[in-house]
């Protein structure tokens, strides 16, 4: 049986923000039900020990989060969550009291990429207060993300980075200069189980864009797959529109899906460092890691 390092599950494709780096979705909007989530967990049994509540959408918007975490815990599956962090206060008790949550990634670069009424200091302080409490009371890993560094191709929104870094330094009472540390490396351990990851902005794959490169390598179908809100299985977490549907988890077995001709062609192509799907040839993230 094929085992994946992680399987992405989209519990909603609705978001409370509108980030300028996000491609949005034209798919039907909605929230995953408890029954659908339970069926997915049953179908992926034996294929992974880690799920990521992430594809499109803000996972903290789904009111079934507590039930999802219990279902995962009962199935002995670790839950990793990626969020913009704006709703962290609404769900902090659920997260802290769950034994299923392994890691929470918070995309701090989301704030600057929006025009919203959220107060900057309230936002950062809520996130950092949660991280401190989670660190004291649980074993949850917290990773702060600033994926908004300028590249040759793309200009990012990063004027607030120094303010954010200073607030992190003060709030977590770091015994080193974070500003100095980020000059040397992009991935920094702030404290036990607390990390800051900085990375370049990248362009999401888009089938309407011009070719970026056919020479790419991706861990899609090798280390990961994604499952969209409607059950569509896709090769990776960046296929936001389901442009490469491999099958549907609600009416097919996962083994059948990942052994389909299309899935095998994609896998074999990446083994040769070649993209066989148009979307993969237009993926800025894959280029970044080639």
C-alpha positions as CSV (number, residue, x, y, z in Angstrom):
1,X,0.0,0.0,0.0
2,X,1.3,3.5,-0.9
3,X,1.9,5.7,2.1
4,X,2.1,9.5,1.9
5,X,3.9,11.8,4.2
6,X,0.8,14.0,4.2
7,X,-2.6,14.3,2.7
8,X,-4.2,17.7,2.3
9,X,-7.9,17.9,3.1
10,X,-9.9,21.1,2.1
11,X,-12.5,21.4,4.8
12,X,-13.7,24.7,3.3
13,X,-12.9,26.7,0.2
14,X,-14.2,29.9,1.8
15,X,-11.9,32.5,3.3
16,X,-12.5,35.6,5.4
17,X,-9.6,37.4,3.7
18,X,-8.8,38.2,0.1
19,X,-5.0,37.9,-0.2
20,X,-3.4,39.4,-3.3
21,X,-1.1,36.4,-3.6
22,X,-4.0,33.9,-3.5
23,X,-5.5,32.7,-6.9
24,X,-9.1,32.4,-5.3
25,X,-11.4,29.8,-6.6
26,X,-14.3,29.6,-9.1
27,X,-15.5,26.3,-7.6
28,X,-18.8,26.1,-5.7
29,X,-18.2,27.4,-2.2
30,X,-19.0,25.5,0.9
31,X,-18.1,23.7,4.1
32,X,-17.3,20.0,4.6
33,X,-19.7,18.1,6.7
34,X,-18.8,15.9,9.6
35,X,-20.0,12.8,7.7
36,X,-17.9,13.7,4.6
37,X,-14.8,14.2,6.7
38,X,-15.3,10.9,8.5
39,X,-15.7,9.1,5.2
40,X,-12.4,10.6,3.9
41,X,-10.6,9.6,7.1
42,X,-11.9,6.1,6.6
43,X,-10.8,6.0,3.0
44,X,-7.3,7.2,3.7
45,X,-6.8,4.7,6.5
46,X,-3.3,3.2,6.2
47,X,-2.1,5.7,3.6
48,X,-0.8,8.4,6.0
49,X,-0.4,9.5,9.6
50,X,-0.6,13.2,8.8
51,X,-3.4,15.3,7.4
52,X,-3.1,19.0,6.6
53,X,-6.3,21.0,6.8
54,X,-5.3,23.3,4.0
55,X,-5.8,23.8,0.3
56,X,-8.0,26.8,-0.4
57,X,-10.1,28.5,2.3
58,X,-9.6,29.3,6.0
59,X,-10.0,26.1,8.0
60,X,-11.0,27.9,11.2
61,X,-14.2,29.1,9.5
62,X,-15.6,25.5,9.5
63,X,-17.8,25.2,12.6
64,X,-17.1,21.4,12.6
65,X,-13.4,21.8,13.5
66,X,-13.8,20.3,17.0
67,X,-15.5,17.2,15.5
68,X,-12.9,16.9,12.8
69,X,-10.1,16.8,15.4
70,X,-11.9,14.1,17.4
71,X,-12.4,12.0,14.3
72,X,-8.7,12.3,13.4
73,X,-7.6,11.5,17.0
74,X,-9.8,8.4,17.0
75,X,-8.2,7.3,13.8
76,X,-4.7,8.0,15.2
77,X,-4.0,10.6,12.6
78,X,-2.0,13.8,13.4
79,X,-3.6,17.1,12.3
80,X,-1.5,20.0,10.8
81,X,-3.4,23.2,10.1
82,X,-2.4,26.2,8.0
83,X,-4.3,29.4,8.8
84,X,-4.1,33.2,8.3
85,X,-4.5,33.5,12.1
86,X,-7.2,36.1,12.1
87,X,-9.7,33.8,13.8
88,X,-7.2,32.2,16.3
89,X,-9.1,33.6,19.3
90,X,-12.3,31.9,18.2
91,X,-10.7,28.4,18.2
92,X,-7.9,28.6,20.7
93,X,-9.6,26.5,23.3
94,X,-10.6,23.8,20.8
95,X,-7.0,23.6,19.5
96,X,-5.3,23.6,23.0
97,X,-7.7,20.9,24.3
98,X,-7.3,18.6,21.3
99,X,-4.8,15.8,21.4
100,X,-4.9,15.5,17.6
101,X,-3.2,18.8,16.6
102,X,0.5,18.3,15.8
103,X,1.4,21.6,14.1
104,X,-0.2,25.0,13.3
105,X,1.2,27.1,10.5
106,X,0.2,30.8,10.6
107,X,0.7,32.9,7.5
108,X,1.6,36.3,8.9
109,X,2.1,37.6,5.4
110,X,-1.6,37.4,4.9
111,X,-2.3,40.6,6.9
112,X,-0.3,42.9,4.6
113,X,-1.8,41.3,1.5
114,X,-5.3,42.5,2.4
115,X,-7.3,45.6,2.7
116,X,-9.2,44.9,5.9
117,X,-10.4,46.4,9.2
118,X,-8.4,44.1,11.4
119,X,-6.1,46.0,13.7
120,X,-2.5,45.0,13.0
121,X,-1.3,45.0,16.6
122,X,-4.4,43.1,17.8
123,X,-3.9,40.5,15.1
124,X,-0.2,39.9,15.9
125,X,-0.8,39.9,19.7
126,X,-3.6,37.4,19.4
127,X,-1.4,35.1,17.4
128,X,1.5,35.4,19.7
129,X,-0.6,35.1,22.8
130,X,-2.0,31.8,21.4
131,X,1.5,30.5,20.6
132,X,2.7,31.3,24.1
133,X,-0.3,29.5,25.7
134,X,-0.1,26.5,23.3
135,X,3.6,26.2,24.1
136,X,3.0,26.2,27.8
137,X,0.1,23.8,27.8
138,X,0.6,21.5,24.9
139,X,3.1,19.9,22.6
140,X,1.8,21.7,19.5
141,X,4.5,22.9,17.0
142,X,3.8,26.5,15.9
143,X,5.4,27.8,12.7
144,X,5.0,31.5,11.8
145,X,5.4,32.2,8.1
146,X,6.5,35.3,6.2
147,X,6.4,34.0,2.7
148,X,6.7,37.4,1.1
149,X,10.4,38.0,0.3
150,X,11.0,39.8,-3.1
151,X,12.1,37.7,-6.0
152,X,13.5,38.6,-9.4
153,X,10.1,37.9,-10.9
154,X,7.7,39.1,-8.2
155,X,7.5,42.1,-5.9
156,X,6.0,41.2,-2.5
157,X,4.2,43.1,0.2
158,X,6.7,43.1,3.0
159,X,6.8,46.6,4.5
160,X,5.5,45.3,7.8
161,X,8.0,42.5,8.2
162,X,10.4,44.5,10.5
163,X,7.5,45.5,12.8
164,X,6.3,41.9,12.9
165,X,9.8,40.6,13.7
166,X,10.2,43.1,16.5
167,X,6.9,42.2,18.0
168,X,7.8,38.5,17.9
169,X,11.2,39.3,19.5
170,X,9.5,41.3,22.3
171,X,6.4,39.1,22.9
172,X,8.3,35.8,23.1
173,X,11.2,37.4,25.0
174,X,13.9,36.0,22.7
175,X,17.4,36.0,24.1
176,X,18.9,36.8,20.6
177,X,18.4,39.4,17.9
178,X,15.9,38.0,15.5
179,X,16.6,40.9,13.0
180,X,20.3,39.8,13.0
181,X,19.4,36.1,12.7
182,X,17.2,36.5,9.6
183,X,20.2,38.0,7.8
184,X,21.9,34.6,8.0
185,X,19.0,32.1,7.5
186,X,15.4,31.8,6.5
187,X,14.3,29.1,8.9
188,X,14.8,30.0,12.6
189,X,13.9,28.1,15.8
190,X,12.6,30.8,18.1
191,X,12.0,28.5,21.1
192,X,11.2,24.9,21.7
193,X,8.4,24.0,19.2
194,X,8.2,27.6,17.9
195,X,9.6,28.5,14.5
196,X,9.8,31.4,12.0
197,X,10.0,30.5,8.3
198,X,10.8,33.2,5.7
199,X,10.5,32.4,2.0
200,X,10.2,34.1,-1.4
201,X,6.9,35.0,-2.8
202,X,6.0,32.6,-5.7
203,X,3.3,32.5,-8.4
204,X,0.7,29.9,-8.0
205,X,0.3,27.5,-11.0
206,X,-2.2,28.8,-13.5
207,X,-3.1,27.0,-16.7
208,X,-3.8,30.4,-18.4
209,X,-0.2,31.6,-17.9
210,X,2.7,31.1,-20.2
211,X,5.0,28.2,-19.8
212,X,7.5,28.5,-16.9
213,X,9.4,25.3,-17.4
214,X,8.9,21.6,-18.4
215,X,12.0,20.7,-16.3
216,X,10.5,20.4,-12.8
217,X,10.4,18.0,-9.9
218,X,7.5,17.8,-7.5
219,X,6.6,15.7,-4.5
220,X,3.0,15.5,-5.7
221,X,1.8,11.8,-5.7
222,X,5.2,10.9,-4.1
223,X,4.9,12.5,-0.7
224,X,1.5,14.1,-0.9
225,X,-1.9,14.3,-2.5
226,X,-4.8,16.8,-1.9
227,X,-8.5,16.2,-1.5
228,X,-10.8,19.1,-2.4
229,X,-14.1,19.9,-0.7
230,X,-16.2,17.9,-3.2
231,X,-13.9,14.8,-2.8
232,X,-11.8,15.4,-6.0
233,X,-8.3,14.0,-5.5
234,X,-5.5,16.1,-6.9
235,X,-1.7,15.6,-7.1
236,X,-0.7,18.4,-4.8
237,X,-1.9,21.3,-2.5
238,X,-1.4,23.9,-5.3
239,X,-4.1,22.6,-7.7
240,X,-6.6,25.1,-6.3
241,X,-9.1,24.6,-9.1
242,X,-8.9,20.8,-9.4
243,X,-7.4,21.1,-12.9
244,X,-5.8,17.7,-12.6
245,X,-8.7,15.5,-11.2
246,X,-7.5,12.0,-10.6
247,X,-10.7,10.7,-9.2
248,X,-13.2,11.2,-6.4
249,X,-12.7,9.8,-2.9
250,X,-16.4,9.6,-2.2
251,X,-17.1,7.1,-5.0
252,X,-13.7,5.4,-5.6
253,X,-11.1,3.7,-3.5
254,X,-7.9,5.7,-3.1
255,X,-5.8,2.8,-4.4
256,X,-7.7,2.9,-7.7
257,X,-7.2,6.7,-7.9
258,X,-3.5,6.8,-7.3
259,X,-2.9,3.9,-9.7
260,X,-4.8,5.5,-12.6
261,X,-2.9,6.0,-15.8
262,X,-3.0,9.8,-15.4
263,X,-1.6,9.6,-11.8
264,X,1.2,7.1,-12.9
265,X,2.1,9.3,-15.9
266,X,2.5,12.3,-13.5
267,X,4.6,10.3,-11.1
268,X,6.8,8.9,-13.8
269,X,7.3,12.3,-15.4
270,X,8.6,13.8,-12.2
271,X,10.9,10.8,-11.7
272,X,12.5,12.0,-15.0
273,X,12.3,15.7,-13.8
274,X,9.7,16.4,-16.5
275,X,6.2,17.9,-16.1
276,X,3.6,16.1,-18.1
277,X,0.6,18.2,-17.1
278,X,0.2,21.8,-18.4
279,X,-0.5,23.1,-14.9
280,X,2.7,21.7,-13.6
281,X,4.7,23.4,-16.4
282,X,3.3,26.7,-15.1
283,X,4.0,26.3,-11.4
284,X,6.3,28.9,-9.8
285,X,6.6,26.8,-6.6
286,X,7.9,23.8,-8.4
287,X,10.5,26.0,-10.2
288,X,11.6,27.4,-6.8
289,X,12.4,23.9,-5.6
290,X,13.9,22.5,-8.8
